[in-house]
Amino acid sequence: MEYLYEHINLGNVLLVAVITLLWLFHLTSKHRFKKDYPPGPNGLPFLGVLPFLTSRPDKKILEWSMKYGDVMSLPFADNSIVVLSSLSSIIEGPVRQGLNFANRPWSFFHDRVLKRNGIAMLDYSEEWLEQRRFTMSTLKTFGLGKTSLTNQVVEEVEYFAEGMRKVNGNFKKGRVLILEMNGNIIARLAFGRRFDITEKGFMSFFAQMTESYADASFPLQLSVFVPWTHHFHPFRKPLRDCEKLHEMMQDQVTEEIKRHKETFDPASESRDFIDEYLKKILELKDCDEKHLYTEKMLMFIIRDFFVAGVETIASTITWAILILANRPNVQKQLVKEISEVVGSKTVDKNYRQKMPYTQAFLTEVMRYRTVLPLGVPRVTTKDTRLGKYMIPKGTTVVENLYGVHNHPSNWDKPYEFIPERHLEDGKFVKNPNIIPFGLGARYCMGQKLAEINCFIIVVSILQRFHVEHDDLMQYEDVKELGLVQIVPEEANVKLTER
């Protein structure tokens, strides 16, 4: 009887397993057999395309899009996502039908790490619209509208320069200073102050975050496409470590807000983002809309500033430095333009329009090394027609920014770094196929600020340093796709004073 009982149990387990697998296969394929559902590779039963993605899903997805079209579907276990790989499909979908693509999918990063809160991860709602409108307006005032912030960015570059001198220009040792520089730029905007060398606690989060994203790069990506994988080893530990780190940072931001309130004076001119937000809370305290503005939401928005702005801009600057080290002729042309237009003066945003080669260089950096290659995934809020295809409500949709930036139909020699492709008759020409910040209702609201900061930082660094390396050309590709495309740790670059 005991033998029979064990075999009955084993049979039950196998039966449940088979039923579960068949159910998963049904969920994955139920849309794919419809004539008006986007085409794509079939993959393997139950697993979909997972086994074929390799360490560079961005390259593989571009390869598939060239076969199946700029609107295609990819099966992942019990999930099927739709990938948009052309400017025209993104404009027709997330831009012209923005509200139909305005929600976020469930994933460990969205829901457990970022708590599905703040502007980045809230689904489309009255609350999200109100917070986004307020934040964009305030960013224009305190970011784009004040020359003082421009001066503060230059100050942070000088702190970076001092740090590089202390490590004799060894960028491998000093690259963490790029993270701290960007962290302090955002801290000035949000908190009205910077963190000095004695306050390493808060700044240390950003280096830890880079390491955490690197350790959890595959699990984080996988949890977007197959959400339930976060339960399983070996994905669980790196994801939980990432979650704990963000919780610690959120606690730190909360403490900063409490400290800030001790000197907050609603009758005085706002010093920073927190002051402006606290005034809004007071303004609405007796109104029906008061629930839209809370200190908790303030914490999440500032958290979003740091999560979205520190690593992405730092990676863009770091890629620019590595690219310059490998291309002395490009660096020579940049320095020539900087010398002719800016000289030894302090650079500000008004110089951008007078410096076409610098604009072309930074634009090509953002194309050549797309920092967020698959953007931030969205979910359809209703059944949506996109060209000849019907995308069902609740479908995860990805803007394939890497694909737009590297498709041969858009670019001659897409895998080569050519700033001149953005120049005509010596003038900078903006190509519509450059979309590193995404498009549509949920495009990155910090785009303008990020572009200006990158310009000021790169010009300020080249006013102070020559970028070089002692070896042969440094490896400048990405070995493994993560949430953010990070420069390889072994990159051996030196900054020497001019």
PLY file of the C-alpha trace (Angstrom):
ply
format ascii 1.0
element vertex 498
property float x
property float y
property float z
element edge 497
property int vertex1
property int vertex2
end_header
0.00 0.00 0.00
2.82 2.39 0.88
4.45 1.70 -2.50
1.13 2.29 -4.28
0.50 5.46 -2.27
3.90 6.89 -3.26
3.25 6.15 -6.92
-0.22 7.65 -6.77
1.32 10.80 -5.29
3.99 10.87 -7.99
1.30 10.37 -10.62
-0.71 13.26 -9.19
2.35 15.49 -9.20
3.11 14.62 -12.81
-0.51 15.19 -13.79
-0.54 18.62 -12.13
2.77 19.47 -13.80
1.46 18.50 -17.24
-1.79 20.43 -16.73
0.18 23.47 -15.54
2.48 23.35 -18.55
-0.45 22.99 -20.92
-2.16 25.91 -19.21
0.96 28.05 -19.58
1.24 27.10 -23.23
-2.41 28.01 -23.74
-1.94 31.42 -22.13
1.14 32.09 -24.21
-0.33 31.09 -27.52
-4.02 32.06 -27.28
-3.44 35.42 -28.99
-0.70 34.25 -31.34
-3.01 32.12 -33.44
-5.25 35.09 -34.21
-4.76 36.49 -37.71
-4.53 40.09 -36.52
-2.04 39.45 -33.69
1.55 40.55 -34.44
3.78 37.77 -35.84
7.01 36.58 -34.28
9.18 33.56 -33.55
7.36 30.61 -32.01
10.13 29.57 -29.65
9.83 26.34 -27.71
6.67 24.95 -26.08
6.22 26.34 -22.55
9.49 28.32 -22.65
8.87 30.50 -25.68
11.93 32.44 -26.87
13.73 32.45 -23.51
16.39 29.89 -24.51
17.35 31.95 -27.59
17.88 35.41 -26.08
21.58 34.93 -25.13
23.30 37.54 -22.97
22.33 40.29 -25.44
18.53 40.21 -25.87
18.65 43.65 -27.47
20.69 42.34 -30.41
18.58 39.21 -30.76
15.32 41.17 -30.67
16.65 43.50 -33.39
17.53 40.44 -35.49
14.00 39.05 -35.07
12.41 42.41 -35.89
14.27 42.48 -39.21
12.57 39.16 -40.03
9.09 39.57 -38.53
8.57 43.32 -38.81
8.61 46.43 -36.66
5.53 45.24 -34.74
6.09 41.69 -33.52
5.25 39.41 -30.61
7.57 37.32 -28.45
6.30 34.44 -26.28
7.77 34.12 -22.77
6.42 31.09 -20.85
2.90 32.25 -19.83
3.37 35.75 -21.21
3.47 37.28 -24.68
4.90 40.74 -25.21
4.67 43.03 -28.22
7.81 44.80 -29.40
7.79 48.05 -31.40
11.05 48.42 -33.31
10.52 51.46 -35.57
9.84 55.13 -35.10
6.64 54.86 -37.16
5.17 52.07 -35.00
6.03 53.93 -31.79
4.44 57.13 -33.11
1.32 55.26 -34.27
1.04 53.49 -30.90
2.43 55.11 -27.70
2.47 58.64 -29.17
-0.86 58.97 -31.03
-2.68 56.53 -28.76
-0.73 57.39 -25.63
-3.41 56.61 -23.07
-3.86 53.12 -24.56
-0.21 52.39 -23.67
-0.05 54.21 -20.35
0.06 51.47 -17.68
2.98 49.46 -16.29
3.25 45.65 -16.25
3.70 43.70 -13.03
7.35 42.91 -12.37
9.55 42.50 -9.36
11.37 45.77 -10.10
8.21 47.79 -10.67
6.15 46.36 -7.82
8.53 45.13 -5.14
11.59 47.36 -5.63
9.86 50.60 -6.69
6.58 49.78 -4.84
4.49 50.68 -7.93
4.57 54.25 -6.75
6.02 57.58 -7.74
5.60 58.96 -11.24
7.65 56.26 -12.94
5.58 53.26 -11.88
2.04 54.42 -11.15
-0.56 53.28 -13.64
-2.37 55.97 -15.61
-4.74 57.82 -13.28
-5.79 61.27 -12.11
-3.08 61.05 -9.45
-0.38 60.16 -12.00
-1.41 62.98 -14.35
-1.44 65.55 -11.56
1.95 64.49 -10.16
3.55 64.45 -13.60
2.18 67.91 -14.50
3.38 69.40 -11.21
6.80 67.76 -11.42
7.46 68.83 -15.01
6.44 72.40 -14.22
8.68 72.48 -11.15
11.62 70.95 -13.03
11.34 73.75 -15.58
11.49 76.30 -12.78
14.30 74.80 -10.72
16.16 72.90 -13.41
15.84 74.51 -16.80
14.80 77.98 -15.66
17.56 78.81 -13.18
21.13 79.64 -14.14
22.09 78.83 -10.56
21.61 75.11 -11.25
23.89 75.38 -14.29
26.56 76.88 -12.05
25.99 74.08 -9.53
26.57 71.45 -12.24
29.89 73.12 -13.07
30.75 73.13 -9.35
30.07 69.41 -9.18
32.40 68.86 -12.16
35.12 70.66 -10.19
34.56 68.33 -7.24
34.85 65.44 -9.70
38.07 66.94 -11.08
39.54 67.21 -7.58
38.71 63.57 -6.96
40.34 62.50 -10.23
43.51 64.37 -9.33
43.69 62.44 -6.06
43.72 59.11 -7.96
46.18 60.45 -10.57
43.55 60.39 -13.30
42.90 56.64 -13.00
39.31 56.46 -14.21
38.89 52.85 -13.10
39.37 54.10 -9.53
37.56 57.37 -10.06
34.49 56.39 -12.09
32.42 56.21 -8.89
32.94 59.98 -8.74
30.71 60.28 -11.81
27.89 58.66 -9.83
28.49 60.96 -6.86
28.58 64.00 -9.15
25.18 63.15 -10.63
23.80 62.25 -7.21
24.77 65.66 -5.90
23.31 67.46 -8.92
19.94 65.84 -8.16
20.38 66.42 -4.41
20.80 70.15 -5.05
17.63 70.17 -7.15
15.60 68.14 -4.65
17.07 69.02 -1.25
18.70 72.37 -1.97
22.08 71.07 -0.81
24.90 68.72 -1.72
26.45 65.89 0.30
30.07 66.55 1.17
32.88 64.07 1.73
31.85 63.50 5.36
28.36 62.37 4.29
29.25 59.34 2.22
26.24 57.42 3.51
23.75 58.75 1.01
26.20 58.92 -1.89
27.24 55.30 -1.33
23.78 54.17 -2.44
24.57 54.95 -6.06
27.71 52.82 -6.30
25.84 50.03 -4.51
22.94 50.43 -6.93
25.25 50.06 -9.93
26.68 46.89 -8.42
23.19 45.64 -7.55
21.89 46.23 -11.09
24.92 44.39 -12.48
24.42 41.40 -10.15
20.69 41.25 -10.84
20.73 42.29 -14.52
19.34 39.05 -15.94
16.83 38.37 -13.10
15.54 41.95 -13.36
15.01 41.67 -17.11
13.50 38.22 -16.82
11.04 39.32 -14.14
9.55 41.83 -16.59
8.88 39.17 -19.22
8.15 36.21 -16.87
7.02 37.85 -13.60
6.81 34.74 -11.42
10.51 33.84 -11.90
11.42 36.02 -8.91
10.30 33.17 -6.64
13.02 30.82 -7.84
16.70 30.31 -7.12
19.09 31.69 -8.42
16.99 34.78 -9.17
15.64 35.34 -5.68
18.73 36.56 -3.78
20.01 39.28 -6.19
16.45 40.58 -6.56
15.88 40.69 -2.78
19.24 42.44 -2.31
18.17 45.05 -4.85
14.85 45.49 -3.01
16.55 45.99 0.38
18.96 48.55 -1.04
16.13 50.65 -2.48
14.20 50.45 0.78
17.24 51.82 2.60
17.49 54.68 0.11
13.78 55.45 0.49
14.23 55.62 4.28
17.13 58.02 3.76
15.06 60.27 1.47
12.29 60.31 4.09
14.79 61.46 6.72
16.04 64.19 4.40
12.48 65.47 3.92
11.92 65.53 7.70
15.19 67.44 8.19
14.26 69.83 5.41
10.92 70.68 7.03
12.73 72.04 10.11
13.83 75.08 8.06
10.88 75.23 5.67
9.16 78.62 5.53
6.03 78.66 3.36
6.13 82.47 3.18
9.62 82.52 1.64
10.69 81.84 -1.92
11.00 78.12 -2.60
14.58 76.89 -2.34
14.11 73.59 -4.14
11.68 70.87 -5.21
10.77 69.88 -1.63
9.79 73.45 -0.70
7.60 73.73 -3.77
5.90 70.41 -3.04
5.33 71.22 0.66
3.70 74.49 -0.40
1.38 72.54 -2.67
0.41 70.27 0.26
-0.46 73.34 2.36
-2.34 74.97 -0.51
-4.62 71.92 -0.90
-5.00 70.95 2.76
-8.70 71.98 2.83
-9.52 70.89 -0.73
-10.95 67.68 -2.15
-7.68 67.15 -4.06
-5.54 67.06 -0.90
-5.12 63.28 -1.22
-3.11 63.85 -4.41
-0.23 65.52 -2.56
1.36 63.73 0.40
4.81 63.53 1.94
4.89 59.86 1.03
4.36 60.70 -2.64
7.01 63.41 -2.35
9.46 60.76 -1.11
8.65 58.46 -4.05
9.06 61.25 -6.61
12.48 62.20 -5.23
13.35 58.52 -5.18
12.45 58.42 -8.88
14.76 61.38 -9.54
17.71 59.45 -8.12
16.83 56.04 -9.57
16.10 57.39 -13.06
18.69 60.15 -13.22
21.90 59.08 -11.51
22.93 55.83 -13.23
21.57 56.75 -16.67
23.41 60.07 -16.93
26.52 58.61 -15.27
26.57 55.78 -17.82
26.14 58.24 -20.70
29.07 60.34 -19.44
31.20 57.23 -18.84
30.51 55.94 -22.36
31.45 59.38 -23.72
34.78 59.25 -21.85
35.59 55.73 -23.09
34.64 56.64 -26.67
36.88 59.72 -26.53
39.79 57.66 -25.21
39.44 55.35 -28.22
39.09 58.17 -30.75
41.71 60.91 -30.37
40.61 62.55 -33.63
37.05 62.99 -32.32
38.42 64.36 -29.05
40.66 66.79 -30.95
37.67 68.10 -32.93
35.60 68.51 -29.75
38.36 70.34 -27.90
38.87 72.63 -30.91
35.20 73.65 -30.87
35.21 74.12 -27.10
38.31 76.32 -27.31
36.85 78.44 -30.09
33.38 78.91 -28.58
33.80 78.67 -24.80
37.52 79.06 -24.21
38.32 79.12 -20.51
34.95 80.63 -19.56
32.39 78.72 -17.50
30.14 76.80 -19.86
26.37 77.17 -19.66
23.40 75.78 -21.60
23.29 78.79 -23.97
26.48 77.60 -25.69
24.80 74.42 -27.00
23.33 76.02 -30.10
26.74 77.44 -31.02
28.49 74.05 -30.80
27.17 71.73 -33.52
29.98 69.17 -33.30
29.52 68.79 -29.54
25.79 68.29 -30.03
26.47 65.74 -32.76
28.96 63.90 -30.55
26.57 63.62 -27.57
23.69 62.61 -29.84
25.83 59.86 -31.36
26.85 58.66 -27.88
23.16 58.24 -27.00
22.52 56.39 -30.26
25.66 54.25 -30.29
25.26 53.10 -26.68
21.55 53.22 -25.89
21.58 53.36 -22.09
18.01 51.96 -21.76
17.90 49.66 -24.81
14.34 48.39 -24.28
12.99 51.48 -22.55
10.54 51.01 -19.68
7.80 48.48 -20.56
4.16 49.54 -20.74
0.81 47.74 -20.65
-2.16 48.39 -22.91
-5.20 49.76 -21.09
-7.66 48.55 -23.75
-7.77 46.51 -26.96
-5.79 48.66 -29.38
-5.47 48.63 -33.14
-1.91 49.25 -34.37
-1.78 49.19 -38.15
-3.12 45.81 -39.28
-2.66 44.28 -35.82
-4.86 44.14 -32.74
-3.07 44.27 -29.39
-5.29 42.99 -26.55
-5.84 44.86 -23.32
-3.26 43.94 -20.67
-0.44 43.21 -23.15
3.09 44.20 -22.19
4.53 46.47 -24.89
8.21 47.35 -25.29
9.66 50.29 -27.22
12.78 48.79 -28.79
14.98 51.89 -28.58
18.09 49.86 -29.38
16.38 48.62 -32.55
15.47 52.13 -33.70
19.03 53.30 -32.99
20.70 50.41 -34.85
18.40 49.29 -37.66
20.22 49.35 -41.04
17.20 50.99 -42.68
17.72 54.01 -40.43
21.50 54.24 -40.41
24.49 53.67 -42.65
27.03 51.57 -40.69
24.91 51.55 -37.50
27.57 49.79 -35.42
30.16 52.47 -36.04
30.53 55.70 -34.06
30.15 58.58 -36.55
29.23 62.02 -35.10
29.24 63.50 -38.60
26.01 61.63 -39.43
24.24 64.35 -37.38
25.76 67.28 -39.28
24.75 68.93 -42.54
26.82 71.80 -43.93
28.46 72.13 -40.52
25.13 72.47 -38.70
23.65 70.04 -36.20
20.53 68.28 -37.51
18.30 66.41 -35.11
17.39 62.97 -36.47
13.89 61.81 -35.40
15.24 58.25 -35.01
17.21 59.31 -31.92
14.84 58.49 -29.04
16.93 57.52 -25.97
14.27 58.91 -23.61
11.35 57.07 -25.21
8.23 58.59 -26.75
4.56 58.87 -25.89
2.61 59.70 -22.77
5.29 58.15 -20.54
8.47 59.51 -22.11
11.18 60.51 -19.62
10.18 63.87 -18.18
13.80 64.63 -17.26
14.90 64.58 -20.91
15.72 68.29 -21.32
17.50 68.48 -17.99
19.53 65.34 -18.78
20.58 66.67 -22.20
21.71 70.00 -20.75
23.57 68.36 -17.86
25.37 65.93 -20.18
26.45 68.86 -22.36
27.74 70.93 -19.43
29.53 67.98 -17.82
31.30 66.75 -20.97
32.42 70.24 -21.99
33.60 71.04 -18.46
35.57 67.78 -18.22
37.28 68.40 -21.57
38.18 71.94 -20.50
40.15 70.35 -17.65
41.34 66.95 -18.89
42.71 65.06 -21.84
41.20 61.56 -22.09
43.51 58.71 -23.10
44.54 55.11 -22.43
47.90 53.34 -22.38
46.80 50.17 -24.12
45.29 49.29 -27.45
41.72 50.36 -28.18
39.56 49.59 -25.15
36.63 47.21 -25.41
33.52 49.38 -25.71
30.59 47.04 -26.10
28.22 45.59 -23.51
28.84 41.99 -22.49
25.46 41.41 -20.89
22.23 43.35 -21.16
21.06 44.95 -17.92
18.45 47.53 -17.03
21.10 50.11 -17.91
23.96 49.63 -20.39
27.05 50.04 -18.20
30.64 50.51 -19.38
32.74 47.36 -18.73
34.46 47.50 -15.34
37.86 46.68 -16.87
37.89 49.78 -19.07
41.35 51.29 -18.59
41.18 55.06 -19.15
43.28 57.91 -17.82
42.40 61.59 -17.42
45.42 63.89 -17.56
45.20 67.62 -16.87
45.48 69.98 -19.80
0 1
1 2
2 3
3 4
4 5
5 6
6 7
7 8
8 9
9 10
10 11
11 12
12 13
13 14
14 15
15 16
16 17
17 18
18 19
19 20
20 21
21 22
22 23
23 24
24 25
25 26
26 27
27 28
28 29
29 30
30 31
31 32
32 33
33 34
34 35
35 36
36 37
37 38
38 39
39 40
40 41
41 42
42 43
43 44
44 45
45 46
46 47
47 48
48 49
49 50
50 51
51 52
52 53
53 54
54 55
55 56
56 57
57 58
58 59
59 60
60 61
61 62
62 63
63 64
64 65
65 66
66 67
67 68
68 69
69 70
70 71
71 72
72 73
73 74
74 75
75 76
76 77
77 78
78 79
79 80
80 81
81 82
82 83
83 84
84 85
85 86
86 87
87 88
88 89
89 90
90 91
91 92
92 93
93 94
94 95
95 96
96 97
97 98
98 99
99 100
100 101
101 102
102 103
103 104
104 105
105 106
106 107
107 108
108 109
109 110
110 111
111 112
112 113
113 114
114 115
115 116
116 117
117 118
118 119
119 120
120 121
121 122
122 123
123 124
124 125
125 126
126 127
127 128
128 129
129 130
130 131
131 132
132 133
133 134
134 135
135 136
136 137
137 138
138 139
139 140
140 141
141 142
142 143
143 144
144 145
145 146
146 147
147 148
148 149
149 150
150 151
151 152
152 153
153 154
154 155
155 156
156 157
157 158
158 159
159 160
160 161
161 162
162 163
163 164
164 165
165 166
166 167
167 168
168 169
169 170
170 171
171 172
172 173
173 174
174 175
175 176
176 177
177 178
178 179
179 180
180 181
181 182
182 183
183 184
184 185
185 186
186 187
187 188
188 189
189 190
190 191
191 192
192 193
193 194
194 195
195 196
196 197
197 198
198 199
199 200
200 201
201 202
202 203
203 204
204 205
205 206
206 207
207 208
208 209
209 210
210 211
211 212
212 213
213 214
214 215
215 216
216 217
217 218
218 219
219 220
220 221
221 222
222 223
223 224
224 225
225 226
226 227
227 228
228 229
229 230
230 231
231 232
232 233
233 234
234 235
235 236
236 237
237 238
238 239
239 240
240 241
241 242
242 243
243 244
244 245
245 246
246 247
247 248
248 249
249 250
250 251
251 252
252 253
253 254
254 255
255 256
256 257
257 258
258 259
259 260
260 261
261 262
262 263
263 264
264 265
265 266
266 267
267 268
268 269
269 270
270 271
271 272
272 273
273 274
274 275
275 276
276 277
277 278
278 279
279 280
280 281
281 282
282 283
283 284
284 285
285 286
286 287
287 288
288 289
289 290
290 291
291 292
292 293
293 294
294 295
295 296
296 297
297 298
298 299
299 300
300 301
301 302
302 303
303 304
304 305
305 306
306 307
307 308
308 309
309 310
310 311
311 312
312 313
313 314
314 315
315 316
316 317
317 318
318 319
319 320
320 321
321 322
322 323
323 324
324 325
325 326
326 327
327 328
328 329
329 330
330 331
331 332
332 333
333 334
334 335
335 336
336 337
337 338
338 339
339 340
340 341
341 342
342 343
343 344
344 345
345 346
346 347
347 348
348 349
349 350
350 351
351 352
352 353
353 354
354 355
355 356
356 357
357 358
358 359
359 360
360 361
361 362
362 363
363 364
364 365
365 366
366 367
367 368
368 369
369 370
370 371
371 372
372 373
373 374
374 375
375 376
376 377
377 378
378 379
379 380
380 381
381 382
382 383
383 384
384 385
385 386
386 387
387 388
388 389
389 390
390 391
391 392
392 393
393 394
394 395
395 396
396 397
397 398
398 399
399 400
400 401
401 402
402 403
403 404
404 405
405 406
406 407
407 408
408 409
409 410
410 411
411 412
412 413
413 414
414 415
415 416
416 417
417 418
418 419
419 420
420 421
421 422
422 423
423 424
424 425
425 426
426 427
427 428
428 429
429 430
430 431
431 432
432 433
433 434
434 435
435 436
436 437
437 438
438 439
439 440
440 441
441 442
442 443
443 444
444 445
445 446
446 447
447 448
448 449
449 450
450 451
451 452
452 453
453 454
454 455
455 456
456 457
457 458
458 459
459 460
460 461
461 462
462 463
463 464
464 465
465 466
466 467
467 468
468 469
469 470
470 471
471 472
472 473
473 474
474 475
475 476
476 477
477 478
478 479
479 480
480 481
481 482
482 483
483 484
484 485
485 486
486 487
487 488
488 489
489 490
490 491
491 492
492 493
493 494
494 495
495 496
496 497
